[in-house]
Amino acid sequence: MAIPVVDFSKVGNGASPEERAATMALIAKHCEEWGFFQLVNHGISEELLERVKKVCTEFFKLEREQNFKQSPLFKSLSDLPDGQKLENVDWEDVITLLDHNEWPSKTLGFKISCLHFRDTMAEYRAELRKLAGQVMEVMDENLGLPKSYIKNAFNSGGEEAFFGTKVSHYPPCPKPEMVNGLRAHTDAGGVIMLFQDDVVGGLEVLKDGEWFDVQPMRNSIVINTGDQVEVLSNGRYKSAWHRVQAKPDGNRRSIASFYNPSMKATIAPAPQLVENGGVGVEAFGYPEFVFGDYMSVYAEQKFDPKEPRFQAVRAM
């Protein structure tokens, strides 16, 4: 079974009313049943996406690859006896990009390449931030919420929403059966937009007790909903469990951008959805909490079941 694919141009001004209604219904269905779907015709130019792929691949090779091969993780796997498995680690190299942190500029002397990386990724992040706003507005409409409800909730508490980009690579693994690429988890935040490798697979999502491949698709953007959207939607939209399998061949590139609440934002089920008898009230009862408190719990329990995380912040 393939992960659902949505033509996002069909929700824009150029779509007919019938096309738009059908596409909006598809997105609602995928948010409810999968928590994962792929967007094509999302409005980000092919030229920019090709540059992103190029600079991220170059950056890893010039700045990260050798260090990864010399890391304790690499050595631990090499020394591990057959039949055993490395636990509590991931076969992943990762850097995180934010608007205000110090981006790579001339590490190891590769000044020009790093400047291209910085400028290209800043341009890309600006486009992803706009796409996040559009996706959240679609969710607002499908949930029957006022326009910008989710965005405003994330930007509450006197601070702006958090927007970060995680640039990951999963290098070829000599013993893929003995280590996780990335352990199974749900995402803590809001709306996640993933630009994944065109060729090398490995990302899987859990649905109805079965793991499904998130098929590589050239220049698509994978959307998945995080724990905070599950709470705001009162359980109508579930955050999906997902993982990455280590692979013996190919260097998987994964660029995930997270539009999350500010650390001071208060998150709770939307009153309109509670009044309408949403899933959360009857089956679980989502608490009201400050996102920073949730992140404190998540940091310790990321790879554990999510329901105890909600219970823990309820008690704070």
N, C-alpha and C positions, 0 to 999 in steps of 0.2 A: 504494500500500500504506500502510495506517495504522499508526502506532505502537501497540503492544499496550496494552490497557487492562485493569486488574485491579481488581476489587471487593475492597478490603482488609478489609471487614467479614466476608468469608468465611473469614478465618483466625482470627477471634476466638472467644470462648466461645459466642456465639449460633449459630455455624454447625454444621451436621451434620458428622459425621466424613467423609462422602463429599464434601461441599462443601469442607471444609478441605483434604482430600487433593488434590482437583482443583486448587484455587487455589494450593496450595504447589507443585504440579508446574508450573503455568503460570508462576509467578514464577521458578522454577529455569530453565525453558526460555527466558524472556525475558532473564534475566541471562546465560545462555550464548550466546544467538543474537543479541541486540540490544545488551545493556548499557544499554538505555533502555526504560522503560515508564511508563505513567501510572496513578496511583492515584486511584480514586474511593472514596467512603465511607471516608475515611482517619481520621475521628474529629476533625478540626479543624472548628469550627463555621462555618457559612455566614456568620453575623453577623460573626465576627472576620475572615474572609477579605474580606468586603465593606469593612470598615473599613481593612484593610491596603491594598486597592486605592485607596481614597479618599485616605488620608493620603500615600501614595507619589506619587500623581498631583499632589496639591496641593503637596507639598514640591518636586517637580521644577519646577512652574510658578512657584512663589514664589521658590525659592532657586537653581535651577540653569539654567533654560532660557535666560535672557538671557546668562549667562556663556558658555554653549555656543555661542550665535549669534555671540559676539564672540571666540571662541577661534581660535588659529592654525590648527587643523584646519579649521574652517568656511571661513576665508579661503583656505587652501591649495586646498581643493576648488573654491571659486568661481573661483580664478585658473587652475586646471589646464586646459590645452588639451584639446579633444576628442580622444578616441582614446587618451589616456594614463590611467594608474591610480595612485592613491596607494598606496604600498607601506609595509608595516611600521607601519600605524596602523589603528585601529578607530573606526568611527562610533558611539561609545558614550560616554555620560556615566555615571559610576559613583561611588558612595560605599560604603564597607565599614563594617559595624556589628559591634562586638565587645562582650563583656560589660563590659569595664573601660576602654574608650576614652571620650573625651569626645564624647558625642552632640550633634547640633545642638540648641540650646535657644532662642536668640533672634537668630540671624543676620538681618541686615537688618531687625530690628524685628518679625518675624513670630512673636512669642513664643508665642501661643496655639496656632497651627498646628503649630509645632515641638514643643511639649509633647505635643500629641496624637500627633504622629508618633513621638516617643520612647516614650511609654507603650504605644501600640498595637504598635509593633515589638518592644518588650520582651516583651509578652504573646505575640505571634506566635512569637518565637524560642524561648520556653519550650515551646510546643506542638510546634515543629519538632524540638527536641532530643529530646522524648519519642518522636516518630514515628521519628526516626533509630534510637533504641534498639530499637524494634519491628522495623524493617526489618532491622537487623543480626541480630537473633535469628532472623528467618526465614531469612536467609542461612546462619547457623550451622547451623540444623536441616537445611536442604537440602544443605549440604556435608558433613553428618555430623560436625560439630564440636561440642564441648561448648557449652552455653549461655553466652553472653556472651564467647565466644572472641575475636571481632573487636573488640568494645568494649574488652575487657581489653588486647588488643594495642595498640590506639590510645591507651590510658591508661597505658602503661608508660613507663619511663625516669624515674620520680619526678615526672612532671608530668601534668596533666589533658589530655585530648584538646582539640584546637583546634576551636572552633565559631564560624564567622564567617558573616555574611550580606552578600552583595553586591547592592545595590539599583542596577539599571542601567535606563537609558532609551536607546532608539534613536530619536532624533527623525526626522521626515520628512527624506529626503535628496534634494536637488535633482538629484544625479547618481549614482543608486545603482549604476550599472554601473561607476563609477570609484573605488569605495572599498568595503572590507569592512565589514559591520556588526560582526562579530567573526571574526577569522581562525580557520581550522580548527585544532583542538587536542584533546588528551585532557586530562582533569582530573587534577591531580597527586595528589589526596588520596584520601579514602575513599568516603563515601556522600554524594551530592549530591542535594538536594531543591529542585526549581525550581517556583516559583509564577509561571507565565508569563501573558502578556496573553490575555484572553478572545477578542480580536477580531483584533489585528494579529499575523500570523504572521512567519515569517522564520527560525526555528530549524530546522536540518536535521541529521540524523544519517547517518553513513556505514555502509552495510551491504552486504556482498558487492560492493564497488566502485561502489555507486550511492547517491546522496544522496536521502534521504526527508524530507518535511516532518514535523515534530512538531506535529501539528494542534492548534490552540487548542481547549481544552475547559474550559468554565466551572468554576472552583474545583477543578480537579484538581491534583494534585501530581505533577510529573514526577520520576522517580527515575533517576539514572544512576550507574554504578559508576566509581570513579576508579582510578588506577594502583595504589594500595596494596591495593585489593581484588583486583585482578588478581594481584598477587604473593602475597597471603595464600591465595588460592584455587588457587595454582599453575597459573594460566592457564585454569582452568575458566570464570571470569567475566572477560571482557575489558573494559577501559576503551575506550569507543567514541569515535571521532573525531566532532566536531560543530562547527557553525559557525552564524553568524547572517548572513543577507543583509540589506543595507540596503534600505529600502523608500521609495518616493516619497511615500506617504500614511500617515498614522497615526503615533502616538508609541508605539512598542512598550515596554511595561513588563516587566521581568524581575527576579525576586527569587530569587536562588540562595543556598541555605544549605549550608555545607560542614561535614560532620563528619569531621575529619582527625586523623591521629595527632598526638601531642605531638611537638615538634621533637626530643626526646631518645628517642623510641620506637624500638626495634629492630624492623624489619619483615623477614619472611622467609616463605617458603611454610610453611603449617601442616604439621607432621611427619606427621599422619595422611594428608594428601593426597600427600605425597612418597612415603610407603610404598605408597600405592595406585597408584603409577605415573601421576601427573598429567601434564597437558600440558606443564608447564614443564620437567620433568626431561628429557624426550626431545627436545622441539622447541627449547627455548631455555635453560633452566637459570637460574631467577631467583636473584639474589644475596641475601645477607643484608646489610642496611645500616641506618644511622641515618637517620630521616626528614629531619632537618635537612640532612644531606649531600645527600639527593635533591633537596630544595628548592633548594639552591644550584645544582645542575645545571639543574633545571627552569627557574629564573629566566632562564637564558641560552638554553635550548633548548625553550621551551614550544611553539613552533609547528613544531618539527622532529619527525622520527620518534622514537617513544618508545624503541625498542630500544637506540639508543646511550646514552640516559640510564641505563638499567639497566647497561649495560657500563661507563659512567663511574663509577658508585658502586661497582661491583664492584672497581674498581682503587684505590679510596680506602683 
